[in-house]
Amino acid sequence: MKEVYIVSAKRTPIGDFMGALSKVGAVDLGILVAKTVVETAGISPDSIEEVVCGMVYKEGVKGNPARQIQLGAGFPDKGYASTIDQQCSSSMKAIELLSQQILLGKTEVGVAVGIENMSQAPHLLLNSREGQRLGDINMVDSLTYDALNCAMCGYHMGLTAENLAEKYGITREDQDQHAALSHERALKAQHEGKFIDEIIPVSITDRKGNVKIIDTDEHPKPTTFDAFGKLRPAFKKDGTVTAGNASSLNDGAAAVLLMSGEAVNKYGVKPIAKLVSTASYGVDPHYMGIGPVYAIPKALDYAGLTMQDINCFEINEAFAAQFLACNKELGIDMDKVNVNGSGIALGHPVGATGARIIVSLIHELKRSKGRYGVASLCVGGGPAMAAVIENLE
């Protein structure tokens, strides 16, 4: 049976909303990470047969961002490219789709990319093409209209986290403590240089021609449990979910270079990891955050592994309530999960996060000398995903 190898895995720093990366288009971020994973592997760009890109906010970015990345990175125009939207898991789905192409023997070498610039998501004039004869015409924010508000539930994703907090008895204090832990871990990882190998610096040129290098995630901040306690509920009167114990709006990109075993031998490269399995599992959209509880066992079952075999977990923190609800069911030792922080501290550039957590997982497995890792995330609307990774370094 064919196997799928990860030969290199990189990401950009994650920028804050309207922050350091806000002027860099999502496609440009994608071109940077796509080129870099190929350069890191030491192979020719001409070797790349396919690019699959995950992205959520495509309005105003022009057609098929994957193809734009493919040609912008200098890959052959005879290759093929597709862009996928599965909300928060878009780029994990991109990795899965590319791996399936490899398993089918249709592709030997390809790049899977996740991109998002939430700062550049436009406002929309819906139903304006026919004109407005009388009265006001309303403008909507694509950030909320196309992702942050659930199309099925008709309300903000933050309220799905409130649903989980109520169902699982998760208090405001529980959530704020977890948020403080996420920032503490991310800041510690930054201080210890743990992200250096996975992050690609981004060069920003201002209007005066000055060049600034962005090489550090922008969102982690020194903060405390007490500071989080002063924030007001964001989505519901007397609620428990706040801007502090939820993930933020962010900009960033991540990519992995995938190869078949035959291609690994052909190009004489040394893989850093193996993609063992992937899985999706749909849950009630009103409780979308609980999805990893079901996607993870499914991916482990495909891999022939158990929870006890896993050395490291990356489970995206869309909300503290969501993560804590999942871990009430999963029972993972906190020393094994999100050891360098997650979405609350690092940020959640939605189309990029699925690939980002896989990139971070691969590098953490290498550092900790673990063999197996699991990356998983909940998804707006309910179709959660998980992936099992084997460290080869």
Secondary structure, DSSP 8 states (H G I E B T S, - for coil): ---EEEEEEEE---EETTSTTTTS-HHHHHHHHHHHHHHHHT--GGG--EEEEE-S--TTS-S-HHHHHHHHTT--TTSEEEEE--GGGHHHHHHHHHHHHHHTTS-SEEEEEEEEEGGG--EE-TT-TT--SSS----EEHHIIIIIB-TTTSSBHHHHHHHHHHHHT--HHHHHHHHHHHHHHHHHHHHTTTTTTTB--EEEE-TTS-EEEE-S-S------HHHHHTS-BSSSTT-S-BSSSB---EEEEEEEEEEEHHHHHHHT---SEEEEEEEEEE--GGGGGGTHHHHHHHHHHHHT--GGG-SEEEE--SBHHHHHHHHHHH---TTSBSTT--HHHH---HHHHHHHHHHHHHHHHHHHT-SEEEEEE--TTSEEEEEEEEE--
